[in-house]
Amino acid sequence: MTSISERLAATRARLAAAEAAAGRAAGTVGLIAVSKTHPASAIREAYGLGQRDFGENYLQEALSKQEQLQDLGITWHFIGPIQSNKTRPLASHFAWVHSLDRLKIAQRLSEQRPEELPPLNVCIQVNVSGEASKSGIVIPELSELAAAVAELPRLRLRGLMAIPAPDTDTANQRLAFRRLREALVSLELPGLDTLSMGMSDDLEAAVAEGATLVRIGTAIFGARPARAS
C-alpha cells in the first residue's frame, strides 16, 4: 500500500513537472490537499510532511477535524456547496471559501465574518461546462456578481473556481480551464490573483492554463472512504 508520504511526494513532483512544462516558475501553483472523508490522523500526517493548506467539502465533518487539529497551523479551505443556514460557521472557521455562487451567501458571509479575523478570502464558482447538476454561476452572469461581491467589506474576492465535467481528453480539459482564465481576465477588478482549478485527473491541463491553486485529494490520500451517515 502506498503511503501518504509517497503519494504527497509524487504529487509535488507532478506539480513541479507541470509548472516546468508550462514554462512557469517553480512554486507558483499552490497545493490544497482535499481531505474530505479522510480522518484527522491523515491530515496530521500530511501536515507533518509540510502540507499546510487543506480543503473540505462537508461543514460538520470539517468542524470536527478542526477541533481535533487545533494545535496545528492549518489554512482551511471550504470547497463544497454552501447552504444559507451554514454561513456563520463558514465565516468564522475558514480562511478561504472557493464555492461562492450567490450574492445572498456572500452577503451573509461578510456580515458574519468576525471582526477580529482578516477578511474572508473568496472565489466565485463558475459552471464552465454547462452541467445542470453542477453548482456555479454561468459566465454571462459572472460580472454582476463579482462586482457586488468585491464591494462587501468583510470579504476579499480573490478569483474564480471551477470543477469542469470529467474528460480524459487533454484538449477538452484545457478548453474548460481556458474559459475560466478568460473569464477572470474579463472582470477587470483589482486584486484578482486566483484561479482555483485542477484536481487529481487534470492537474497538468489546469497548470498549463494558469491555475494558481490546485485541489488534490485522491492522488494524496488515496481512494475516499465511504462517508458516515
Secondary structure as the mmCIF struct_conf table of DSSP 4:
data_model
#
loop_
_struct_conf.conf_type_id
_struct_conf.id
_struct_conf.beg_label_comp_id
_struct_conf.beg_label_asym_id
_struct_conf.beg_label_seq_id
_struct_conf.end_label_comp_id
_struct_conf.end_label_asym_id
_struct_conf.end_label_seq_id
HELX_RH_AL_P HELX_RH_AL_P1 ILE A 4 ALA A 21
TURN_TY1_P TURN_TY1_P1 ALA A 22 GLY A 23
TURN_TY1_P TURN_TY1_P2 ALA A 26 GLY A 27
BEND BEND1 VAL A 29 VAL A 29
STRN STRN1 GLY A 30 VAL A 34
TURN_TY1_P TURN_TY1_P3 LYS A 36 THR A 37
BEND BEND2 HIS A 38 HIS A 38
HELX_RH_AL_P HELX_RH_AL_P2 ALA A 40 GLY A 48
TURN_TY1_P TURN_TY1_P4 LEU A 49 GLY A 50
STRN STRN2 ASP A 53 GLU A 56
BEND BEND3 ASN A 57 ASN A 57
HELX_RH_AL_P HELX_RH_AL_P3 LEU A 59 GLN A 68
TURN_TY1_P TURN_TY1_P5 LEU A 69 ASP A 71
BEND BEND4 LEU A 72 LEU A 72
STRN STRN3 THR A 75 PHE A 78
BEND BEND5 GLY A 80 GLY A 80
HELX_RH_3T_P HELX_RH_3T_P1 SER A 84 LYS A 86
HELX_RH_AL_P HELX_RH_AL_P4 THR A 87 HIS A 93
BEND BEND6 ALA A 95 ALA A 95
STRN STRN4 TRP A 96 LEU A 100
HELX_RH_AL_P HELX_RH_AL_P5 LEU A 103 GLN A 112
BEND BEND7 ARG A 113 ARG A 113
TURN_TY1_P TURN_TY1_P6 GLU A 115 GLU A 116
BEND BEND8 LEU A 117 LEU A 117
HELX_LH_PP_P HELX_LH_PP_P1 PRO A 118 PRO A 119
STRN STRN5 LEU A 120 GLN A 125
STRN STRN6 VAL A 126 VAL A 126
BEND BEND9 VAL A 128 SER A 129
TURN_TY1_P TURN_TY1_P7 ALA A 132 SER A 133
BEND BEND10 LYS A 134 LYS A 134
BEND BEND11 GLY A 136 GLY A 136
STRN STRN7 ILE A 137 ILE A 137
HELX_RH_3T_P HELX_RH_3T_P2 ILE A 139 GLU A 141
HELX_RH_AL_P HELX_RH_AL_P6 LEU A 142 ALA A 150
TURN_TY1_P TURN_TY1_P8 GLU A 151 GLU A 151
TURN_TY1_P TURN_TY1_P9 PRO A 153 ARG A 154
STRN STRN8 LEU A 155 MET A 161
HELX_LH_PP_P HELX_LH_PP_P2 PRO A 164 PRO A 166
BEND BEND12 THR A 168 THR A 168
HELX_RH_AL_P HELX_RH_AL_P7 THR A 170 LEU A 187
TURN_TY1_P TURN_TY1_P10 PRO A 190 GLY A 191
STRN STRN9 THR A 194 SER A 196
TURN_TY1_P TURN_TY1_P11 SER A 200 ASP A 202
HELX_RH_AL_P HELX_RH_AL_P8 LEU A 203 ALA A 208
TURN_TY1_P TURN_TY1_P12 GLU A 209 GLY A 210
BEND BEND13 THR A 212 THR A 212
STRN STRN10 LEU A 213 ILE A 216
HELX_RH_AL_P HELX_RH_AL_P9 THR A 218 PHE A 221
BEND BEND14 ALA A 223 ALA A 223
HELX_LH_PP_P HELX_LH_PP_P3 ARG A 224 ALA A 228
#
